[in-house]
Amino acid sequence: MHFGVIAVDSGSPPRSGTSEISIIILDVNDNAPIFTQERYIGKMLENMPEGSVVLTVLATDQDAGVNGDISYQLSQAMGQSDSTFVIDPIT
């Protein structure tokens, strides 16, 4: 994509300058992440030690560069206290 920019000041006489701008789009975030399974079910025992893995999920994104990076997070309802679960946002 190319376009020109013209800047004009308020002087008397007015002066101006022009510049040609080129935009090169390497990738757009046009692909949604895809999980390897449609539904994940985790099971845990009440006496599992802290730090035990309950569930592992995997998603991929076909976008290039940072648009293809995936991070994971837990969400909770408003007003609820901190979750007893933790998640690694990258893996």
N, C-alpha and C positions, 0 to 999 in steps of 0.2 A: 504494500500500500504506500503510495506517495502523495504528499500534498505540500503546498507552500504556505508559509506564514509571512505576513507583512505586518511590521510594527511601525506605527506613525506617532510622533510626539506632538505636543501642543505648541511648539515654537512658531516663530514668525520669521521666515517662512518655515512651514513644517518640514521635518526631515523624516526619512523612512529607511527601513532596512528590510531585506527579505532573506528568507532561508528556506531551503528545500528539506523536508522531513521525510525520512523513509522508515517504515515500520515493518519489521520482519517477524511474523508470528511463527514460532517454532512448534508450539503445541498449545492446544486449548484443553481445558478440563472438560472433555466431552464424553468420557466413559465413566460410568459409575462403578464402584468397587463390586466385585462378585465374590461371594462366599463359596467355599467348596461344598457346603451343605446348605440346604434350605432351612433346616431347623437343627439346633444343637440342644442336647439335654445333658446337664451335668448332675451327677449324684455324689453325695458326700455322707460320710458317717459322722455322728455327733462327736466322736472322740478323735477325729483326724487332727494331727498336729498343725499348729499355726504354720503357714507358709506352704501348705499342701496345694498341689495343682488340682483344681476341681474340674476345669474344662479348658480345652484348647480349641481356638477357632482360627481359621485362615481365610483371608480374602486377598484377591489380586486386583490390580487396576492396570488397564492397558495404556493409560496415558504415559507420556514420556516425562522424564525429569521429575521435578517436585510435584507435578500434578498427578503422578502415579504413586506418590508416597502415601501410605496408609497408616493411620494411628487409631488406636482403640481407646474407649473410655466407658466408664459406668455412669449412668445417669440415675438420678433419684428424684422423687417428688418434692415439691417445695415444702419447706418446713420440717423435713426429716433430718435427723442428725447424721453425722458422718457414717458411711457404710463400714461394715466390718470386713468387707471384701476389698481387695486391692487388685489392680490390673496393671500389667506392663503395657504402656501405651504404644510401644513399637512392636513387641513380639506377642 
